[in-house]
Amino acid sequence: MRSTRSSKREAGFTLIEMLVVMLIIGIMATLGMPALQQMINRSRLEGLAREIAVMCQSTRLEAIKGGIPTVIRFDITNRFVVSWIDANGDNIQDAGERELLRRQLPPQAEYGGPGGLGETGGLPKDSDGAWLTFNVNGSIELTSAGDCDAGLGCVRFGDSRPNYLELSIGPAATANVRVRKWNGSYWALPGEGGPWEWK
């Protein structure tokens, strides 16, 4: 008499096969995590610098369009950037002066530059930070360059790896804003000397 039971093995995965696949996925995730974390940090820092560059440009355009000076303040103590219409021209955000934009620095980013370079240069300063005043013709007034390139103002951001980006602003007549990265010996524009290297 024949058995009705099939001698074929049931389709599916064994426990050992599943464990091997999970082990391989774990090893790949462990090896890829530092690169993923570096990419996330780089994106945050670059995004912050580009967003603040756009804040500078839109604050400048508001001064030109509205015929009233505007200010963008880099508050180093409280870790934010804010811009407003400075109706009375005192470079202080008074009650009733319309705020244009505000951006808090993310936890991974800090104001500052490499090797003791300051957070800002060429910009008027006080105990909490620095600011840029955009005149109605779109120009800015710079103090001495400090540790920025001649004729430019600058604001620097970094992370703990350490990677540093700089917003260079100038010349004073046009207030052109560019993002540059510290490559170990100088501030490089995108594509200058090859792609930016990240730590």
C-alpha positions as CSV (number, residue, x, y, z in Angstrom):
1,M,0.0,0.0,0.0
2,R,1.3,3.4,-0.9
3,S,1.4,6.3,1.6
4,T,-0.4,9.4,0.6
5,R,2.2,11.4,2.4
6,S,4.4,13.4,0.0
7,S,8.1,12.9,0.4
8,K,8.8,16.4,-0.9
9,R,10.2,18.9,1.5
10,E,8.0,21.9,2.3
11,A,9.0,25.2,0.7
12,G,10.3,27.9,3.0
13,F,13.4,29.0,4.9
14,T,15.1,27.3,7.7
15,L,16.0,29.0,11.0
16,I,19.7,28.8,10.1
17,E,19.1,30.5,6.7
18,M,17.2,33.3,8.3
19,L,19.9,33.8,10.9
20,V,22.6,34.0,8.2
21,V,20.6,36.6,6.3
22,M,20.1,38.7,9.5
23,L,23.8,38.4,10.3
24,I,24.7,39.7,6.8
25,I,22.2,42.6,7.1
26,G,23.7,43.5,10.5
27,I,27.2,43.5,9.2
28,M,26.3,45.7,6.2
29,A,24.4,48.1,8.5
30,T,27.4,48.3,10.9
31,L,29.8,49.0,8.0
32,G,27.5,51.6,6.3
33,M,26.5,53.5,9.4
34,P,29.5,55.9,9.7
35,A,29.1,56.8,6.0
36,L,25.4,57.4,6.5
37,Q,26.0,59.5,9.6
38,Q,28.6,61.6,7.7
39,M,26.2,62.2,4.9
40,I,23.5,63.3,7.3
41,N,25.8,65.7,9.2
42,R,27.1,67.1,5.9
43,S,23.6,67.7,4.6
44,R,22.6,69.4,7.8
45,L,25.6,71.7,7.8
46,E,25.3,72.5,4.1
47,G,21.6,73.0,4.4
48,L,22.1,75.4,7.3
49,A,24.7,77.5,5.4
50,R,22.6,77.6,2.2
51,E,19.4,78.5,4.1
52,I,21.2,81.4,5.9
53,A,22.7,82.6,2.6
54,V,19.1,82.7,1.2
55,M,18.0,84.6,4.3
56,C,20.8,87.2,3.7
57,Q,19.7,87.6,0.1
58,S,16.0,87.9,0.9
59,T,16.7,90.4,3.7
60,R,18.7,92.5,1.3
61,L,15.9,92.4,-1.3
62,E,13.4,93.5,1.3
63,A,15.6,96.6,2.0
64,I,15.7,97.5,-1.7
65,K,12.0,96.8,-2.3
66,G,10.7,98.5,0.9
67,G,13.1,101.4,0.9
68,I,13.9,100.8,4.6
69,P,17.1,99.3,6.0
70,T,16.9,95.7,7.1
71,V,19.2,93.8,9.6
72,I,20.2,90.2,9.8
73,R,21.6,89.2,13.2
74,F,23.8,86.2,14.0
75,D,23.2,85.6,17.7
76,I,26.1,83.4,18.8
77,T,25.0,83.3,22.4
78,N,21.5,82.0,21.8
79,R,22.4,80.1,18.6
80,F,20.0,81.6,16.1
81,V,19.8,83.9,13.1
82,V,17.0,86.5,12.7
83,S,16.2,89.3,10.3
84,W,13.9,92.3,10.5
85,I,13.0,95.6,9.0
86,D,14.9,98.2,11.0
87,A,12.5,101.2,10.8
88,N,14.5,103.4,13.2
89,G,18.0,102.4,12.0
90,D,19.4,101.4,15.4
91,N,20.3,97.8,14.5
92,I,18.2,96.5,17.4
93,Q,15.0,94.6,17.0
94,D,12.5,96.9,18.7
95,A,8.9,96.2,19.5
96,G,6.8,96.8,16.4
97,E,9.6,96.2,13.9
98,R,8.5,93.4,11.6
99,E,10.5,90.2,11.8
100,L,11.2,88.7,8.4
101,L,12.9,85.4,9.1
102,R,14.2,83.4,12.0
103,R,16.3,80.2,12.1
104,Q,17.6,78.3,15.1
105,L,20.9,76.4,14.6
106,P,20.5,72.7,14.8
107,P,22.1,70.9,17.8
108,Q,24.9,69.5,15.6
109,A,26.0,72.9,14.3
110,E,27.9,75.7,16.1
111,Y,29.1,79.1,15.2
112,G,32.9,79.0,14.7
113,G,35.9,78.4,12.5
114,P,38.9,76.2,12.4
115,G,42.1,76.8,14.4
116,G,40.9,79.7,16.5
117,L,39.3,81.6,13.6
118,G,36.4,83.6,15.0
119,E,32.7,83.0,14.4
120,T,32.4,86.2,12.3
121,G,34.7,88.7,10.7
122,G,34.3,92.1,9.1
123,L,30.8,92.6,10.7
124,P,29.8,94.9,13.5
125,K,29.7,93.0,16.8
126,D,28.4,93.1,20.4
127,S,28.6,90.7,23.3
128,D,26.0,88.3,21.8
129,G,27.0,88.2,18.2
130,A,27.2,90.2,14.9
131,W,24.9,91.7,12.4
132,L,24.7,92.9,8.8
133,T,22.7,96.1,8.0
134,F,21.4,96.2,4.4
135,N,21.0,99.7,3.1
136,V,18.1,100.7,0.8
137,N,20.5,100.5,-2.2
138,G,21.4,96.9,-1.3
139,S,24.8,97.7,0.0
140,I,26.3,96.8,3.5
141,E,28.8,98.4,5.7
142,L,31.7,96.3,6.8
143,T,34.2,96.9,9.6
144,S,37.8,95.8,9.2
145,A,38.1,92.3,7.6
146,G,39.5,90.7,10.8
147,D,40.2,87.1,9.8
148,C,38.1,87.2,6.7
149,D,39.4,87.9,3.2
150,A,39.9,91.6,2.5
151,G,36.7,93.4,1.5
152,L,34.5,90.7,2.8
153,G,32.4,90.0,5.9
154,C,32.0,86.4,7.0
155,V,30.0,84.1,9.3
156,R,31.3,80.6,10.1
157,F,29.6,77.4,11.1
158,G,31.1,74.0,12.1
159,D,30.3,70.6,13.4
160,S,32.1,68.3,15.8
161,R,33.9,66.3,13.1
162,P,35.3,69.1,12.4
163,N,33.8,70.4,9.2
164,Y,33.5,74.2,8.6
165,L,31.5,76.3,6.2
166,E,31.7,80.0,5.8
167,L,29.3,82.5,4.4
168,S,31.4,85.2,2.7
169,I,29.5,88.4,2.2
170,G,30.8,91.2,0.0
171,P,32.0,93.4,-1.5
172,A,30.1,96.0,0.4
173,A,28.5,97.5,-2.7
174,T,26.8,94.3,-3.8
175,A,26.6,92.2,-0.7
176,N,27.1,89.0,-2.7
177,V,26.8,85.9,-0.5
178,R,28.8,82.8,-1.2
179,V,29.2,79.5,0.7
180,R,32.8,78.2,1.1
181,K,34.2,75.2,2.9
182,W,37.5,75.0,4.9
183,N,39.7,72.5,3.1
184,G,42.5,72.5,5.7
185,S,44.4,75.5,4.4
186,Y,42.0,77.9,2.7
187,W,38.3,78.5,2.2
188,A,37.2,76.9,-1.1
189,L,34.2,77.6,-3.3
190,P,32.2,74.6,-4.6
191,G,34.3,72.9,-7.2
192,E,37.4,74.9,-6.5
193,G,40.3,72.4,-6.1
194,G,38.0,69.4,-6.6
195,P,35.0,68.3,-4.6
196,W,34.6,69.3,-1.0
197,E,36.0,66.7,1.4
198,W,34.1,65.9,4.5
199,K,35.3,64.3,7.7
